[in-house]
Amino acid sequence: MSWGLFDLTRFKKPSNEILRTDVDIFLEDANGFDVIATMREKVPDLPVVAISGMTLLDTASHSSVVCLQKPFRPNDLIGAIEAVLPR
């Protein structure tokens, strides 16, 4: 399954190589939350940085998700990554 430039075939089986993913919530041809749900079917605890230009995102039903609002600076992305990864 592929959405835009992102190929979900690498999520066919769980892998220890995938530490986290960054997902734009509003894609041209898909809903980012659907992308997250599809990835989480194979990697349930996958940490996610959800990126959006919207100010508020409802992530209450999504554990291990940190929201990052566009536009952002590189340090903002680093902070979001650090916040979502297990310590």
N, C-alpha and C positions, 0 to 999 in steps of 0.2 A: 504494500500500500504506500502511496506517495502523495504528499500534499505540497504543492509548490516546489521549492528546492530541497525539501526535507524528505528523505527516504526512510520510512519506518521499517524496512526489511531488517535492519540491524537489531531490531527489538523482537525478532522471532523467538529468541531464546534468551534467558537471563545471562548476563555477563558481568563479571567483576570489573571489566574494563570501563564500564559506564559509571562515572562518579556523580554526574549531575547533568541536567540539560537546561537550556535557556529556550523558552518558547514565547513567540509573539502571540498574544491572545487574539488579536483581530487580523487574521490572514485573509488574503483575497479569496481563496478557495476552500477555507476550512475554519473551524472554530478552535482556537488554541486549547480550550478546556477539553474538547474532544480529542485533540492530539495527546494531551496529558493523560487522559483516561485510557487511551489505546496503549500508550507506553507503560502505564502503571498496571495493565493487565499482565504484562510479562515481568516487570520490575516494580513490584508494589511499593517499595520504600524509596523510589527514585527521587532525589531532591530536585526541585524545579525552581528556576527563576522565571517568573511570569512577567513578560514585558508588555507594556501597553501605554498608549497615549492618554488613556482615560485616567481620571484621578482616583476613582474608587473601584476596586474589583472585589467581588464576593468570593473569597477563597476559603470560607469557613468550612466547606465540605472537602477541602483538599489539604491534607497534612503535608508537611515538608515543602510548602510553597511560599516563596518570598516574592512580593510584587515590587517591580521596578518601573517607575513612570518615565516615559519618554518626554522630552529629551533628557538624557543623563550623561554624566561625565564618566570617564574610565574608573575613577575612584568609587563612584556610586555602584558600578557593576562589581567591582572587587568587594565592596561592603556587602552587597546582596549575596554574592557567592559565599563569602565567609559566614554569613548568617544562616544560609540554608544547609551547609555541610555539617555533618555530625562532628562533634568535638572529641 
